[in-house]
Structure formats: structure tokens, C-alpha cells
Amino acid sequence: MATNIFVKPVLVTIDGITRPAPVRDPVSFKRLDPAGEWKPRSQYWNRRLLQGDVIEVSPAQAPSSPPPVAVS
């Protein structure tokens, strides 16, 4: 199993306005970038995937640096 995943928030429509779901990182408390970010495959991010808050995608372009290694 990979130690990191590239995820991005799903699009939600509220009052006729479509925007990325407001998913926050549990460490930094910042909203997940709509274009996606590398995140550790943790319980938190697996739960977000299962609940449909985020989707796992391939990065649009190869990152300039390798994805960060998850620290357990």
C-alpha cells in the first residue's frame, strides 16, 4: 500500500454555486487545495475518501519534488 495519496476535494453545489468541498487538513487546519495535494494515507484521509469528501487522482503534472514521506 502506498504511503501517500494525491487527493482533491469533490465539487459540491450549494444554492446553485458549485465549488470544492471545504475539506481541512487535520494538522495545518488549512483547506485542501482545489487542484489537489499529496497527503499521507492515514485514517483521516481514508475516511474522507470513503465518505466522498475527496477523490484520489493522479497529479496533473509530475511534481517538481517527490511526494513527502509520511511520518508515523
N, C-alpha and C positions, 0 to 999 in steps of 0.2 A: 504494500500500500504506500502511495506517495506521502511524503511528509508535508507537502504544501499543495494547495489548490489555487487556481485562479478563478475568482468568483466576481459576479457583478449583481447589483440589485435588480429585481424584476421591475417591470413598469406597471404602475397602478394608476387607475383613473379615479379621481375624486372630484366631484362637482364638475365633470366634463373636462378636467385638466389632467393630462397624462404626464407623469413624472416618475423618477426612480423611487422605489420604496425607501423609506428612511431607516436604513439598517446601520447601526453603530458598531464600531469595533469595541469589544469589551475591555481592551487595555487602554487605548488612547481616547475612547469616547467620541472619536470623530466619525462622521458619516462616511460610509463606503463610497469610493469614487464611482460615479455612474459608468465610467469606461472599464471598471474592474480593477482588482488588486490581488496580489499574492497574499494568501492567508494560510496559517497553519491548519492542517487537517485535525481540528480539535473537536471536542464535544459540542462546543458553542456553534462552530461553523457547520458541522454535520447536522445539527438541529435546524439551523437556518435553511439548509438545503432541503431537509425533509419537510419543513413547514412551507416551503415555496417562497421564502423571502428573498433568496438569492438563487442564481443558477451558476453551474460550473461551466466555464467557457475556455476556449483557447485564447491566449493573448493575441491581440490584433497584429502585433509585431513582436519579434523576438526582443525580450528585454535587454537593455544595454549591459546589465549585470545579471548574474544568475539569481534566481529567487532566494530569499532569505531562508536560512535553515531554522526550523522550529526548535526551540529550546524547551525541553521538558523538565 
